[in-house]
């Protein structure tokens, strides 16, 4: 009997840690909206609380997962590369890199296996999406959002933000937060409910188009295309949405000339002259860096630190590739605008290979648990992860918030919704 209070104390502490972790998770979308430092702190705190919770419970099963081992190897490669680069900021960032994977593990094994918590996060996503959409249309109609911020100089809608960064949060929240409800509505036997689901889908696609950000529009359309491949009953609505998208784009010169100029004309010009575009120069410089430092890379943030240094590589002669030099003028930026090139410049080709294996492990877990009819939310998490991790695209930095926060949220949620060993405790109650 005297031992009962001693045993109860760790249990109460574990409960308190879980409540704190859920609170951080509930605040995460809002923090990702408005404060980069706040979201980073919340993710780091969640990971640290998870480690403490594991120690109290003496439950370290999550460390035996293949993806955790790959993540540890990747962090080790980044640290070695950064230490050898001799740049202090590089190895400091490498030391902080494990926090991202701890956050994913905390979501998978601690917070989101609980159906109530997963449903709470879906509803938060839905509310935040409604807020973003309403502010985008308000800015489109009146010229200003509720905070008084106008649309950006190039015509891009900023939604509820001061700067043009509404599109990426929108697409990251749309698939897990809105699409499950749309799929349920389209599957309903009642015609009014199916029409409502289609109307919501059309409104979201139209919102993304009028926001006017090219890459995220492609991400949304690519995700819907993958959804149509996975869900048979979504194929007819998808064809209608594709037709409606073409109509909206055709009418865009009248509805929003600035959005048309950026979304259509600038996109076609960049694709037609990609090698001479800003993105083409960035990709060329990053490729030259990787070929010049293939085994160790240049350390964390190596692209930023080394892009002003002249590099030349004869490439791979037996492949018949021409020699390549980086462009120290137009080919410099804070990152190469591609996840895979950024990883390769940071940790070399070995780091890139481990990173790709890590992604394959995550997505394979999601595909193995795929059951669209019973768990639409899990399917939509898989769709958005596939779309965002598609290699042929232009991206923000993979290591910095808020981009990595949205990505880690989606990956941790996907893994929690795709159980392999404990299906009864981690079931997705979509």
PLY file of the C-alpha trace (Angstrom):
ply
format ascii 1.0
element vertex 430
property float x
property float y
property float z
element edge 429
property int vertex1
property int vertex2
end_header
0.00 0.00 0.00
2.73 2.59 0.74
3.97 2.11 -2.82
0.69 3.30 -4.38
1.46 7.06 -4.24
4.91 6.40 -5.72
3.34 4.58 -8.66
0.57 7.13 -9.10
2.98 10.04 -9.39
4.61 8.94 -12.69
1.16 8.15 -14.07
-0.08 11.66 -13.28
3.07 13.15 -14.80
2.60 11.10 -17.99
-1.02 12.29 -18.20
0.11 15.90 -17.76
2.73 15.47 -20.49
0.12 14.06 -22.86
-2.27 16.95 -22.17
0.55 19.42 -22.83
1.48 17.64 -26.05
-2.12 17.71 -27.28
-2.28 21.43 -26.48
0.87 22.06 -28.54
-0.63 20.03 -31.38
-3.92 21.96 -31.26
-2.03 25.26 -31.48
0.31 24.08 -34.21
-1.79 25.08 -37.28
-2.31 28.58 -35.90
1.39 28.92 -35.05
2.34 27.73 -38.52
0.05 30.41 -39.91
1.49 33.36 -38.06
4.79 32.67 -36.28
7.75 30.70 -37.59
9.61 30.73 -34.26
6.48 29.79 -32.29
5.75 26.78 -34.49
9.36 25.62 -34.28
9.30 25.91 -30.48
5.99 24.00 -30.28
7.31 21.17 -32.49
10.56 20.95 -30.52
8.71 20.96 -27.20
6.40 18.21 -28.43
9.36 16.04 -29.37
11.08 16.59 -26.02
7.88 15.85 -24.09
7.52 12.66 -26.11
11.01 11.50 -25.12
10.23 12.25 -21.46
6.90 10.43 -21.76
8.67 7.41 -23.27
11.16 7.41 -20.40
8.40 7.52 -17.79
6.44 4.77 -19.49
9.62 2.85 -20.33
8.26 2.43 -23.84
10.91 2.76 -26.54
9.29 0.53 -29.16
9.05 3.46 -31.56
12.86 3.60 -31.80
12.92 0.15 -33.43
11.07 1.29 -36.54
13.00 1.23 -39.81
12.24 4.86 -40.60
13.60 5.99 -37.22
16.89 4.20 -37.92
17.07 5.79 -41.36
16.33 9.21 -39.85
19.13 8.73 -37.31
21.53 7.76 -40.11
20.48 10.79 -42.14
21.03 13.13 -39.19
24.46 11.56 -38.64
25.47 12.11 -42.28
24.31 15.74 -42.13
26.29 16.29 -38.92
29.50 14.78 -40.32
29.19 16.83 -43.50
28.51 19.99 -41.52
31.43 19.45 -39.14
33.81 18.92 -42.06
32.53 22.06 -43.78
33.98 24.16 -40.98
30.96 26.48 -40.92
29.61 26.95 -37.41
26.03 27.63 -38.50
26.04 24.35 -40.44
26.87 22.02 -37.58
24.59 23.97 -35.23
21.70 23.33 -37.62
22.73 19.68 -37.94
22.60 19.28 -34.16
19.03 20.61 -34.20
17.88 18.44 -37.11
16.71 15.44 -35.00
13.94 17.60 -33.51
11.99 17.28 -36.77
12.02 13.48 -36.68
11.19 13.41 -32.97
8.15 15.53 -33.77
7.05 13.05 -36.45
7.58 10.13 -34.06
5.59 11.90 -31.33
2.67 12.41 -33.68
2.81 8.81 -34.90
3.28 6.94 -31.63
1.93 9.26 -28.96
-0.59 11.94 -29.93
-2.40 11.05 -33.15
-3.10 7.32 -32.69
-5.96 8.47 -30.43
-9.04 8.87 -32.68
-10.34 11.83 -30.67
-7.10 13.78 -31.13
-6.96 13.01 -34.86
-10.57 14.16 -35.29
-9.78 17.32 -33.33
-6.91 18.12 -35.67
-9.07 17.53 -38.75
-11.65 19.98 -37.42
-8.96 22.55 -36.66
-7.72 22.18 -40.22
-11.25 22.69 -41.49
-11.76 25.85 -39.43
-8.40 27.29 -40.50
-9.20 26.49 -44.13
-12.51 28.34 -43.90
-10.68 31.33 -42.42
-8.08 31.30 -45.20
-10.65 30.93 -47.97
-12.89 33.68 -46.59
-9.98 36.12 -46.34
-8.82 35.29 -49.87
-12.24 36.05 -51.34
-12.62 39.15 -49.20
-9.30 40.43 -50.51
-10.32 39.50 -54.06
-13.63 41.39 -53.75
-12.56 44.44 -51.75
-8.80 44.66 -52.33
-7.96 44.14 -48.63
-8.27 41.37 -46.05
-9.76 41.84 -42.58
-6.40 43.07 -41.23
-6.21 45.72 -43.94
-3.46 44.09 -46.01
-3.83 44.53 -49.79
-3.07 41.94 -52.43
0.62 41.64 -53.31
2.20 43.86 -55.93
2.15 41.09 -58.55
-1.55 40.43 -57.94
-1.15 37.39 -55.68
-3.79 37.14 -52.95
-2.24 36.97 -49.48
-5.38 35.65 -47.77
-5.12 36.19 -43.99
-1.42 37.09 -44.24
0.61 40.18 -45.03
2.79 38.42 -47.61
1.88 35.98 -50.43
2.10 32.66 -48.58
-1.52 31.52 -48.41
-1.36 28.80 -51.06
0.92 26.28 -49.32
-0.98 26.18 -45.99
-4.19 25.95 -48.01
-3.13 22.89 -49.98
-1.63 21.22 -46.90
-4.86 21.66 -44.92
-7.28 21.02 -47.77
-6.57 17.32 -48.30
-6.68 16.05 -44.68
-9.09 18.73 -43.41
-11.65 19.20 -46.21
-11.34 16.38 -48.76
-12.49 13.59 -46.37
-15.80 15.43 -45.90
-16.07 16.00 -49.65
-15.51 12.30 -50.35
-18.13 11.33 -47.78
-20.59 13.76 -49.33
-19.94 12.51 -52.87
-20.49 8.95 -51.66
-23.83 9.84 -50.04
-27.02 8.55 -51.65
-28.79 11.90 -51.24
-28.40 14.18 -54.26
-28.37 17.50 -52.29
-25.46 16.25 -50.20
-23.52 15.15 -53.28
-24.13 18.53 -54.90
-22.94 20.26 -51.75
-19.73 18.22 -51.76
-19.08 19.10 -55.38
-19.79 22.79 -54.72
-17.28 22.86 -51.85
-14.68 21.16 -54.03
-15.25 23.62 -56.87
-15.04 26.55 -54.47
-11.71 25.35 -53.08
-10.22 24.85 -56.55
-11.44 28.30 -57.61
-9.89 29.78 -54.46
-6.50 28.27 -55.26
-6.66 29.64 -58.80
-7.51 33.19 -57.75
-4.76 33.14 -55.09
-2.41 32.95 -58.06
0.54 30.83 -56.88
1.68 28.45 -59.59
3.39 25.57 -57.79
0.69 25.15 -55.15
-2.01 25.21 -57.83
-0.18 22.34 -59.52
0.10 20.55 -56.16
-3.65 20.81 -55.66
-4.47 19.60 -59.16
-1.87 16.84 -58.91
-3.34 15.71 -55.60
-6.84 15.65 -57.07
-5.53 13.62 -60.01
-4.03 11.05 -57.64
-7.29 11.00 -55.68
-9.18 10.23 -58.89
-6.81 7.32 -59.55
-7.42 5.95 -56.06
-11.17 6.61 -55.73
-13.37 5.32 -58.54
-16.41 7.37 -57.52
-14.35 10.55 -57.57
-13.45 10.23 -61.25
-16.60 11.82 -62.68
-16.47 14.79 -60.25
-12.76 15.14 -61.07
-13.50 15.33 -64.82
-16.11 18.01 -64.13
-13.64 19.89 -61.92
-10.99 19.70 -64.66
-13.48 21.18 -67.11
-14.46 23.90 -64.62
-10.76 24.67 -64.04
-10.25 25.19 -67.76
-13.26 27.53 -67.84
-11.98 29.53 -64.85
-8.53 29.85 -66.41
-10.09 31.00 -69.68
-12.09 33.63 -67.80
-9.16 34.69 -65.60
-8.00 37.53 -67.89
-11.32 39.21 -67.15
-11.78 38.10 -63.53
-8.19 38.76 -62.42
-5.70 39.89 -65.08
-2.82 39.95 -62.58
-3.49 36.36 -61.50
-3.68 35.29 -65.15
-0.36 36.97 -65.93
1.38 35.18 -63.08
-0.46 31.87 -63.09
-0.58 31.26 -66.84
1.65 33.61 -68.84
4.62 33.59 -66.48
4.36 29.83 -66.00
4.36 29.18 -69.75
7.30 31.54 -70.21
9.31 29.84 -67.45
8.62 26.38 -68.82
9.49 27.49 -72.35
12.80 28.99 -71.25
13.47 26.97 -68.11
17.26 26.80 -68.46
17.47 30.60 -68.51
14.86 31.13 -65.78
15.75 31.85 -62.14
14.72 28.32 -61.17
16.81 26.82 -63.95
19.88 28.72 -62.76
19.30 27.56 -59.19
18.94 23.94 -60.27
22.06 24.22 -62.43
24.11 25.66 -59.56
22.88 23.02 -57.11
23.68 20.22 -59.57
27.18 21.59 -60.10
27.71 21.69 -56.32
26.57 18.09 -55.93
28.84 16.91 -58.74
31.76 18.86 -57.27
31.15 17.47 -53.73
29.33 14.17 -54.30
30.30 12.21 -51.17
30.07 14.65 -48.28
28.14 17.60 -49.65
28.65 21.07 -48.25
26.95 20.73 -44.87
23.62 22.03 -43.67
22.66 25.20 -45.52
25.66 24.53 -47.74
23.96 25.92 -50.83
23.61 29.35 -49.21
27.15 29.36 -47.82
28.90 28.10 -50.97
26.85 29.38 -53.90
29.17 32.39 -54.38
32.17 30.08 -54.72
33.02 29.09 -58.27
32.62 25.34 -58.83
33.15 23.25 -61.91
32.57 19.58 -62.58
33.29 17.44 -65.64
30.14 15.51 -64.63
30.08 11.80 -65.53
31.99 11.14 -68.78
30.59 7.66 -69.43
27.05 9.10 -69.40
28.00 11.62 -72.05
26.99 14.56 -69.86
28.62 17.93 -70.56
30.73 19.69 -67.96
28.83 21.94 -65.59
29.64 25.11 -63.67
27.57 26.89 -61.09
26.25 30.37 -61.79
27.58 32.58 -58.98
25.29 35.40 -60.08
21.71 34.38 -60.82
22.19 30.87 -59.40
22.45 31.99 -55.77
19.71 31.99 -53.17
19.14 30.83 -49.61
18.28 27.32 -50.89
18.01 25.58 -54.29
14.19 25.47 -54.27
14.05 21.68 -54.44
14.01 19.27 -51.48
16.23 16.67 -53.12
18.81 19.12 -54.43
18.90 20.79 -51.03
19.54 17.46 -49.31
22.18 16.52 -51.88
24.06 19.82 -51.44
23.84 19.40 -47.66
24.80 15.73 -47.22
26.02 14.55 -50.61
24.72 11.64 -52.64
24.84 9.20 -49.66
22.62 11.58 -47.69
20.29 11.91 -50.66
20.01 8.12 -50.95
19.12 7.76 -47.26
16.62 10.62 -47.55
14.95 8.89 -50.52
14.82 5.58 -48.62
13.22 7.43 -45.73
10.53 8.86 -47.98
9.90 5.48 -49.62
9.51 3.90 -46.16
6.97 6.53 -45.10
4.92 6.32 -48.28
5.04 2.52 -48.40
3.57 2.43 -44.88
0.75 4.66 -46.08
0.07 2.60 -49.21
-0.03 -0.67 -47.26
-2.76 0.67 -44.99
-4.74 2.34 -47.80
-8.51 1.84 -47.52
-10.25 4.83 -49.08
-13.82 3.77 -48.34
-13.23 3.18 -44.63
-10.47 5.68 -43.94
-10.66 8.63 -46.37
-8.57 10.84 -44.13
-5.65 8.41 -44.24
-5.95 8.29 -48.03
-5.91 12.07 -48.29
-2.87 12.29 -46.03
-1.13 9.85 -48.35
-2.18 11.94 -51.36
-0.80 15.20 -50.00
2.46 13.57 -48.87
2.94 12.06 -52.34
2.16 15.39 -54.01
4.48 17.47 -51.81
7.35 14.97 -51.97
7.19 14.67 -55.76
10.79 15.41 -56.81
10.23 17.38 -60.04
9.06 20.66 -58.61
10.09 23.95 -57.04
9.81 24.07 -53.26
10.66 26.04 -50.16
13.37 24.86 -47.77
12.85 21.36 -46.41
14.61 22.14 -43.12
12.94 25.38 -42.02
9.55 26.35 -40.65
6.77 26.79 -41.54
7.25 24.52 -44.59
8.78 21.64 -42.65
6.15 22.03 -39.93
3.29 21.35 -42.36
5.23 18.46 -43.91
6.08 16.87 -40.55
2.47 17.21 -39.42
1.26 15.39 -42.52
3.88 12.65 -42.28
3.33 12.00 -38.58
-0.43 11.97 -39.09
-0.09 9.60 -42.05
2.03 7.16 -40.04
-0.38 7.32 -37.10
-3.27 6.60 -39.48
-1.39 3.68 -41.08
-0.73 1.27 -38.20
1.38 -1.81 -38.76
1.61 -3.40 -35.33
-1.26 -1.96 -33.29
-4.22 -1.46 -35.59
-6.77 -1.35 -32.79
-5.15 1.59 -30.98
-4.18 3.65 -33.98
-7.26 3.21 -36.11
-8.29 6.22 -38.13
-11.88 6.96 -37.15
-12.69 8.94 -40.25
0 1
1 2
2 3
3 4
4 5
5 6
6 7
7 8
8 9
9 10
10 11
11 12
12 13
13 14
14 15
15 16
16 17
17 18
18 19
19 20
20 21
21 22
22 23
23 24
24 25
25 26
26 27
27 28
28 29
29 30
30 31
31 32
32 33
33 34
34 35
35 36
36 37
37 38
38 39
39 40
40 41
41 42
42 43
43 44
44 45
45 46
46 47
47 48
48 49
49 50
50 51
51 52
52 53
53 54
54 55
55 56
56 57
57 58
58 59
59 60
60 61
61 62
62 63
63 64
64 65
65 66
66 67
67 68
68 69
69 70
70 71
71 72
72 73
73 74
74 75
75 76
76 77
77 78
78 79
79 80
80 81
81 82
82 83
83 84
84 85
85 86
86 87
87 88
88 89
89 90
90 91
91 92
92 93
93 94
94 95
95 96
96 97
97 98
98 99
99 100
100 101
101 102
102 103
103 104
104 105
105 106
106 107
107 108
108 109
109 110
110 111
111 112
112 113
113 114
114 115
115 116
116 117
117 118
118 119
119 120
120 121
121 122
122 123
123 124
124 125
125 126
126 127
127 128
128 129
129 130
130 131
131 132
132 133
133 134
134 135
135 136
136 137
137 138
138 139
139 140
140 141
141 142
142 143
143 144
144 145
145 146
146 147
147 148
148 149
149 150
150 151
151 152
152 153
153 154
154 155
155 156
156 157
157 158
158 159
159 160
160 161
161 162
162 163
163 164
164 165
165 166
166 167
167 168
168 169
169 170
170 171
171 172
172 173
173 174
174 175
175 176
176 177
177 178
178 179
179 180
180 181
181 182
182 183
183 184
184 185
185 186
186 187
187 188
188 189
189 190
190 191
191 192
192 193
193 194
194 195
195 196
196 197
197 198
198 199
199 200
200 201
201 202
202 203
203 204
204 205
205 206
206 207
207 208
208 209
209 210
210 211
211 212
212 213
213 214
214 215
215 216
216 217
217 218
218 219
219 220
220 221
221 222
222 223
223 224
224 225
225 226
226 227
227 228
228 229
229 230
230 231
231 232
232 233
233 234
234 235
235 236
236 237
237 238
238 239
239 240
240 241
241 242
242 243
243 244
244 245
245 246
246 247
247 248
248 249
249 250
250 251
251 252
252 253
253 254
254 255
255 256
256 257
257 258
258 259
259 260
260 261
261 262
262 263
263 264
264 265
265 266
266 267
267 268
268 269
269 270
270 271
271 272
272 273
273 274
274 275
275 276
276 277
277 278
278 279
279 280
280 281
281 282
282 283
283 284
284 285
285 286
286 287
287 288
288 289
289 290
290 291
291 292
292 293
293 294
294 295
295 296
296 297
297 298
298 299
299 300
300 301
301 302
302 303
303 304
304 305
305 306
306 307
307 308
308 309
309 310
310 311
311 312
312 313
313 314
314 315
315 316
316 317
317 318
318 319
319 320
320 321
321 322
322 323
323 324
324 325
325 326
326 327
327 328
328 329
329 330
330 331
331 332
332 333
333 334
334 335
335 336
336 337
337 338
338 339
339 340
340 341
341 342
342 343
343 344
344 345
345 346
346 347
347 348
348 349
349 350
350 351
351 352
352 353
353 354
354 355
355 356
356 357
357 358
358 359
359 360
360 361
361 362
362 363
363 364
364 365
365 366
366 367
367 368
368 369
369 370
370 371
371 372
372 373
373 374
374 375
375 376
376 377
377 378
378 379
379 380
380 381
381 382
382 383
383 384
384 385
385 386
386 387
387 388
388 389
389 390
390 391
391 392
392 393
393 394
394 395
395 396
396 397
397 398
398 399
399 400
400 401
401 402
402 403
403 404
404 405
405 406
406 407
407 408
408 409
409 410
410 411
411 412
412 413
413 414
414 415
415 416
416 417
417 418
418 419
419 420
420 421
421 422
422 423
423 424
424 425
425 426
426 427
427 428
428 429
